[in-house]
Structure formats: C-alpha cells, structure tokens
Amino acid sequence: MAHRLKVMKFGGTSMGDAVCIKRATDIVCEAAKDGALVVVVSAMGGVTNRLVAAAHSSLKGEMKAGEMLEADLRQQHFERD
C-alpha cells in the first residue's frame, strides 16, 4: 500500500499567540510520526490587517509605521498569555 501525503493547515486563531503556535507544533510533530506531511500556516491573528494598515500609513509618508509594526510583531511572537 502506498503512503499518502498528509496536508495540515493552521490559520488565524491557531496562530493567535506563542501558546497556540506551540500547540500546533505539537500536533504537527505527532502527525509527522505517521509519514510524509506538508504544513501550511497563516499569519498570527490580526497580523495581516496590521500589515495592510502599516503599508497605507507608509504610503501617506508615516515612515515610523513600519518600525512600530516590526516591534509590535516581534513582541507578539514571543508573548505568552
């Protein structure tokens, strides 16, 4: 019997914070024991909208918007609830 490729997708709430990302990683690690696996992830919750807002601010000449967003995103990726 041929092995099947498993595809797992995590998005939005599943990538909401560091705790959620850890939970998804645990699920992926367990599933990988059974064979080939492809994992697709979305941005953490709220990130896409904030990227778009920073881009619009930058277009208006608000050059600090990108720097502020970078700092906020860095903090978000390391926070634990």
Protein Blocks (a to p, Z undefined) as FASTA:
>chain_A
ZZdddddddehjlmmpmmlmmmmmmmmmmmmmnoccdddddddehklmmmmmmmmmmmno
paklmmmmmmmmmmmmmpcZZ
